Amino acid sequence: MDDGVLLRTEGLCRNFGSLAAVQDVTLTVRAGELRSIIGPNGAGKTTLFRLISGEMSPSSGRIQFKGREIAGLPQHTVARLGIAKSYQITNIFPHLSVLENVRVAAQGYAHAFDFWSRADRLSAARERARVVLDSVGLGEKTERVAAFLSHGEKRHLEIAIALAPEPTLLLLDEPTAGMSPEETDSTMVLIRALAKGRTILVVEHKMKLVMGISDRITVLHQGQVLAEGTPEEIRNSAHILQGVSLTLEPSEVVALIGRNGAGKTTTLRTIMGIAKPTRGSIRFRGEDITHREPHEVARRGIAWIPEERRVLPNLTVLQNLQLGMLGARTQDQDAVVETAFDYFPRLRERKNQPGRLLSGGEQQMLAIARGLVARPELMLVDEPTEGLAPLLVESLTEILGSINKSGTSILLVEQTLDVALSLAHRLYVMDQGQVQFTGTPDELRRNPAVQQRFLGV
């Protein structure tokens, strides 16, 4: 390696027909560096990882690892050279124990998937697995069946599987997808610890985590490198909301859609009083709430369901709901809880279970139910289907529709276009902090130019 450079890409391109998913990407990553790759959906982040890991061959350009050209090499060869990757969607053996999940990975890479290896090799693989599991905080759960881990623990297990072959370069693709804030914080600590003595590339859209762990950040947009620098340099160049105007009628569902980084979540946070606008005003039921604090906004009938869910892990489902009713405009709390359980029967079955033991989908249900028990007139719902399986997405979409039909207005941020189109009465398409299109779902369907330019459809 020259000058400590571990990975270098030069003019890297990947085309899918007429679509250039990655365009002329040049990166230089030094040994021991923790680099985050950020950008809106469709920016090319995951495609870049697939090119580096050998899952996909580039259309043109070079990839050098430890000074060796690896572009176009098969994935198993790239893995043996020292590059490992965790996936955006949890990918484990659910019916094996935690230990056996990692043992299979350690043994497979070390012995060309010779599962009938000698006993001493099997013992060595198990010992390697135990060391790795200790490093990700699962050392006390080696014998637990993987299916019974919490969502956050499953994500950590997947990182352990990637670490089993002792890679030189670790690629983590959205490692905190679907995690609660507590799980995200735990994963932030874990990634920092793993970075000691390792080189790590992370694709992630949670900016708090990105800013907290990165040595350097690369910003991709439409397949190209838009910016690169330290967290401070990137933070100072970030755009903000610019002249956003929107309206929402009683009992209406309005969706904010657009690529990551378009300003959708910032819009919700500003309405809730978490972020403060420099210009403009926010009116709710005719009252100016522009400079109100979040608790004051909540008392006026607006509920905030953040992307991170923020389920309290050590409180039961019922206790989480009771906490959501503090200061709520109701006296009959039991009836309100029962109404929430009617929307989410699975939560009724698990009402005495701690939040940390719920699946990702169940935690999302609890986050929405906790907002619902405050009996709001308006719910601000941020990415409710993020990280969920298709059946859960369908179920949650139906539930949100039912909540709206009961008279609750919903301002929805949603990346899954089909969900937004099926729920919303009107949509706002955002890009770079500005509203670029306003219309009904049918009007958006009839406008392929807007879909292509701002949604990548």
N, C-alpha and C positions, 0 to 999 in steps of 0.2 A: 504493500500500500504506500502510495506516495503522499507525503505530507499528512499522514494520518487519515486519509480519505478511505472510507470503507465501501461506500456505495456512490456510484456516479451514473446519472442518466444524461444522455446528450441527444437533443432533437427527437425525443421519443414521441411517436405518433401511433394511434390505433383508430382505424376507421371501421364503422359498421355501415356498409353501403355508402350513402352520401353523408352520413353523420360522422363527424370527427369527434370521438369521445375524448381522446387525448391528443393535443396538438403541440408539437415542438416543446415538450417539457424537458427542461434541463435542471437537474438537482445535483447537489454535492452534499453528502452526509458524512460527517467524520465519525471515527470510532468513539464510542462513549457518548454520543449525542442523543438527546431526546428531541425528536422533530415531530411536530404536529402538522397534519395536512387538513386544512379546513376549506369550506366553500359551500355554496348552495347545493341542493339536490341536483343531480345531473351535471355537476362540475367536472366529473371524471376521477374522483378520489378513489373509489373502490376499483375502477378499471385500472388505475395506476398501480394499485396494490396487486391486482391480478397479473399485471405484466411483470412486476418485480418478482413475484413468487413463482412464475412459470405456469400459472393456470392458463395463460393466454399469451400468444406471441404478438409482438408489435408489428404494425404495418411497415414502420421504418424507425430508424434511430438505434441507439446503443444503450446497453445496460452493463455496467462493469461492477463486479463485486470482488473485493480483495484483489483488484487489478485484472481479473479474468472476465472475458466477455461471456455473459450468460443469456443474452437475448435469444429467445427461441428454444432454449433448453427445456426438456420436459420437467414437470413440477417435482417429480421424485429426485431428479438429479440436482435441481436447485436446492431442495430440502437437505440433501446430503452435504451440500457445500456450506450449509449453515444458515439458511433463511427459513424461518417458521412463521406461520400466520394463524391468527385466530379470526373467527368469522363473525359477521354482523348478526346472523341468526344463530342462536345456540345450537351447537352441533356436538352432542355427546352421546354415549351409549347409556340410555336411561335405565336399563335393567341390570347393568353391571355396578359393582361397588365403585366408590370414589377412587379407591386404590387401583382397582383393575382398569379403570378408564385410563389412568396415567401410565400404569405398567404396560398396557398394550402399546401405547405410544412410544414409551422408552425402549421396549424390546423390539418393536417393529422397525424403528429407524436404525437401531444398533445392529440388527441381524437380518435385514432385508425381509422383514415380516416372516421370519422362520419361527412360527409359534410352537414348534416342537424342539426348541433349543434345549441344551443340557441344563440340568438343575442349577448349576452354578450361575449360568447366564440368567435364568429366571430369577434367581435370588438377587443378582446384581440389579436387574431391572426393577424389582420391587423396592430395593433400597433406594435407587434413584428416584422412584415415584414418591417414596416417603419424604425424601429431602425436598423435592419440588412442592409437595402438598404443604409441608411446613412453611415454605417460603410464601405461599399465597393464603395462609391462614386457615387451611383445611386439615391440618395435622391431627386434629381431634375427631375428624369425621371420616377416616379412611375406610371404615367398614360400612358406612351408610350407603344404601342404594341411591344412585345418582338422581333418580326420579323424584326422591323425597327432599332434595335440597331446595332452599329458597331460590328465587330467580337470581339474586345477586351471587349466591354461592355457586350456582351453575355457571355463571359467567366467569367466576374465578377458577372453577374447575377447567373451563375451556382454555384459560390462560395457562394453567398448569400443564395441560396436554400439549400446548404449543412449546412450553419450556422443556418438556421431557427429553427431547433430543439434544439439549444443550446448544441452542442456536447462537450464532454470533450476532445475527440481526433478527429482531422480533417485530413483526407487523401486527398491530392491534386495530381491527376494523370495528369502530364504534363499540368499544368495550363496555360502556355504561348504558347501552340501549335498553330502555324499559326499566331502569333502576330508580329506586326512591332516592331522595336527597342523601339519606344516611348511607345507603349502599354506594352512591356515587362518591361521597366523601371518603369512604373506606377504600374504594378502588383508586382514588387519587393518591392516597397514602401508599397503597400497594405498588402502583406504577412508579412512583418516586423511588421506592425501595428497590424495585427490580432494575431501575435505570443505573444503579451503582454497579459499574463494571460491565454494563451491556449497552448496546445500541438499539434504540427503539423508535419505530415510526408509528404514529397514532393517527387514525382518521377519527375525528370526533366533532360533534356540533355543539356540545355544551361548553360555552366559552369560559365559564368559571374554571372548569377543569383544565381546558387548554392553556389558559393564562397562568394557571397554578403549577403546571408540570413542565412546560416546554422550555428548552434552551433556544430553539428557533421555531418559527412558524412559516409554512408556505401556504399561500392562499391561491386556490384554483377557481377559475370561473370559465364556464363553457370550454373546458378541456385545456385551458392555458394558464400559465403562472401569472397571476395578477399582481402579487406582491410577495415579498419574503423579508423576514427580519426577526428581531427579538420580540417577545411579547409586548414590551413597551412601545416599540416602533409600530407594531401592527395596531395596537390600541389607539395610538394617536392618529392613525390614518383611517379609522373606522368611520363609516357614514352613519347618520342618524335620520330620524323622521323629517320629512320636508313637505310641509303644506298638506298634511293628510286631513281630508274631510270625509266623514261618513255619517250616515244616519241609520237608526234602527227603530222600527215601529213596535208597538206592543204585540206580543205573541208571535214575533217574527224570528226566523233563523237567518242570520247573515254570516257568511263564511269569508275569512281572509285567506287567500291562497297566494302562492308564489314560492320561489326557491328559498332555501335556508339563507338567512342574512338579509331578507327583503324588508324586514321591519315589522313583521306580523306580531311576534311576541312582544316587541317593544311597544306596539300600539296597545295591546292588552294591559301591559304593566303600567303604561301611562294613564289609561282610564282608571285603573285600580288605585292610583296614587303612589305606586312603588317607584316609578320613574317620573321625574318632573319635567314638564314641557318648558321650553324657553320662550315660545310664542304660542298663541292660539288659546282656545277655551274648550272645556268639556262640560256639557249640560246633560243632566239626568232628570227626567220628569220636570223640566223647566228650571231646575236649580243648578247654579254654577258650582261644580265640584272640582274645578281645575286644581285648586291648591289644598284639597282635603287630604288628610292622611289615610292610609289603607283601612284602618279600623273604622274611620268615619264613613268612608265609602261603603264598607260592608254593612254598616248600620242602616244605610239608606236603601238597601235591598239589592246590592250587587255581590255576587259570589265569584270567587276566583279559584279555578281548578287548574293549577300549573302543570306544565309538562312533566315535572319531576315527581308529581303525585304527593310527596311529603306526608305519607302515612307514618304515624308514630309507631315504630317497630315493637316497642315493649308494651303498648296498650292493646287491649282487645279490640275487635271490630266494634263492639257496642260502645266501649269507652272512647274510641275515635269519633264515633257519631255524636256522643254526648258532648264531647269537646267542641264539635262543630255547631252546637246549639247555644253556646255561651253568647249571651247578648241577643239571641234570636227573638223575633217578634211572635212568640207563641207561648202558651201556658201548658198545653197538653203535649208534653214531650214524648210520651209513650206512643201516642197516635202518630206523631210525626215520624218517629223511628219506624213504626210499622208500615207507614206509607213508603218510606225508603226501601224497606225490605220487600215490599210488593214489587217494586221495580227491579230489585236485585235479590231474588230468592236464594242465590248461593251465599250471600252474606248472612242471611237469616240462619242458614245451616252452620255457619262458621262464626256466629256472633261472639263466642267466648274464646276464639282463637287469636293469639297475638298477631299483629300486623306483619311481623317479619316472616311468618310462616305462610303467608298468602302467596299465591302465584302472581306473576306480573299482571295478568288480566284481572285477578281478584283485587289487587291493590288499586288498579285503575277504577274498578267499580266502587271501591270504598272511597276513593278521592272524590268521585262525582257524588256519591251518596252523602258524603260529609258536607259538600256544598249545598246539596238539596235540602238537608234538614234545617238549614237557616231560612228556608222558605223565601228565596230571593225572587225578585221580579226579573232579574237579568243574571244569566250565568256566562262568565267569560271562561271558555273551555279551550285549553291549549294542547293541541296534539293528542287527543284522547286515544287514538288507535295506534300510536307509535309503539313498535315492537311487539304487537299482538298477532296471534295466529289468525288466519282468515275467518274461521268460524266465530271467534270472539269479536272480530271487527264487525261482522254482520250483526251479531247479537247486540253489541254496544250501539251500533247505528240505530237499530230499532228502538232501543231504550231511550236514546236521546230524542228520537222523534216523538215518543210517547210523552216524555217530559215536556216537550214544546207544546204538544196538543193539550196539555193540562193548563196552559196559559203562561208558561215561563218563556221569556225571550232568551235566545242564545246567540252570543257572538263567538264564533268558532274559528280557531286556527287549525287547519288540517292539511297534511301533505298528500293524503290519498285522494286523488281528484274524484274518483267515483263516490267516495263517502260524502265529500263536500257537495257534489252535484245532486246526490239523492236527498240530502237533508236541507239544503239552503233554499230559501225563497229568493235571495239575491246574493251576489258574490262581488267582492272587491279583489282584483288582482294587483299585487304589490311587487315592486322591484326597486331596489336601491333606495328604500325609504319613501317612495312615492306611490300613489295610486295610479295605475296605468290603464285600468279598465273597470267599469262598473256595469253590472247587468244581471239578468236572470240566468239560471242554468241553461235554458234553451238558447239564449243569446250568445252565451260563451261557446256552446257546442257548435253554433253556426259561424264561429269566428276562428278558423284554424290558424290564422296569422298570430293572434294573441296567444293561443295555446302553444304554438311553436316557439315564439320569441321569449315569452316570460315563464312558461311552465315546462318547456322541453318536451312537449307531447308530439 
